[in-house]
Amino acid sequence: MRSPPAPRTTATGTPTVEALEVDVLEFPTDAPEADGTFAWDRTTMVLVRVRGGGAAGLGYTYGDRAAADVVGGLLHEVVVGRTVLDVPSANEAMSRAVRNAGRPGLIAGAVSAVDVALWDLKARLLELPLADLLGRARTDVPVYGSGGFTTYTDRRLAEQLDGWADQGITRFKIKIGEGWGTRERRDLERTGRARALVGDDAELYVDANGAYTRKQAVRVGRALDGMGVGWFEEPVSSDDLTGLAHVRDAVAADVAAGEYGYDLPCFARMIPAVDCLQADATRCGGITVWLRAAALAEAHGLQLSAHCAPNLHAHAAAAVPNLRHQEWFHDHVRVENLLFEGALDPAGGVVRPGRSGEPGLGLTIRPDVADEHRTGGSPSTEEGTGWP
């Protein structure tokens, strides 16, 4: 039997990236889902693996399958052959390579997935949990249950809230702004029902996904104040920074936004308009840029909240001193629990990344699940070399 080839290295002996692979996985939702401005029936994951030094790292983004073509094209040319240790250097090279293709949106998602995979690979090669490689600021990462879709019946909403409470979670978020803000009365009725279900001592949050107009958001926000709602996410479009600031100054709840931040300057523009900054490492440029967004928020006296993709964010969240919490989003929790061995447990309302000592993100792909949900990959990596 032939021995496997020795890992490629630089002149100084540092391992290099030998392969970049990508696949598209689709997972149907377990029920019809919608928020204030969008409806969906499936969740699409673009899953990336980078290989080098005899190990493989994984990263992913949630978004359109077209991001896979970016990974297999523009980014493949930039990343393969680079040292596996200098992740910020690779991130900068990817950002420069996609300049004329238009970085915001799905391209930023592609860059993010590769960046996360590179961090995971580096930590695996160094045999460290990623949280230890980044340096911990905390052991426990607080989470909040997120779902409460506008399509849910009262019974389904109650079941979901009860399920989180049974896990020891004491922070809960539901969607409002139904029908682009055309059902205010139902929004408030659902919020009141949620408050009755979780009790007066729990933290209750709402997310309008930009459905309301400015004055409408103020009216709704003042009604929410009477229900003890402490978090009003995207009351108006996150593109309307003036409107966000107007609502923030008019209501008691903390106004939050930032999930559609695709680069650091976007967060810099948003900071004066919010009470808490959100950032999504699967969109903003990966863990590299996410950590910079956290530092930017801290410099302005704000906390940061991690948006979605809970198992991807947890290790970076543990490294952030000004972290508020991490979103435990129903769709992504379901997908990640199904796809990965090593998914985190939010018992007691917190997760503890790296506690088991597993290197990197601590996640291992279940090949049978990945094969069942795979719907394609980038042309240059279609053959791949199997799941790590």
Buried (B, 14 or more C-beta within 10 A) or exposed (E): EEEEEEBEBEEEEBBBBBBBBBBBBBBEBEEEBBBBBEEEEEBBBBBBBBBBBEBBBBBBBBBBBBBBBBBBBBBBEBBBEBBBBBBBEBBBBBBEBBEEEEBBBBBBBBBBBBBBBBBBBBBBBBEBBBBBBBEBBBEEBBBBBBBBBBBBEEEBBBEBBEEBBEBEBBBBBBBBBBBBBEBBEEBBEBBBBBBEBBEEEBBBBBBBBBBBBBEBBBBBBEBBBEBBBBBBBBBBBBEBBEBBBBBBEBBEBBBBBBBBBBBBEBBBEBBEBBBBBBBBBBBBBBBBBBBBBBEBBBEEEBBBBBBBBBBBBBBBBBBBEBBBBBBBBBBBBBBBBBBBEBBBEBEBBBBBBBBEEBBBBBBBBEEEBBEEBBEBBBEBBEEEEEBB
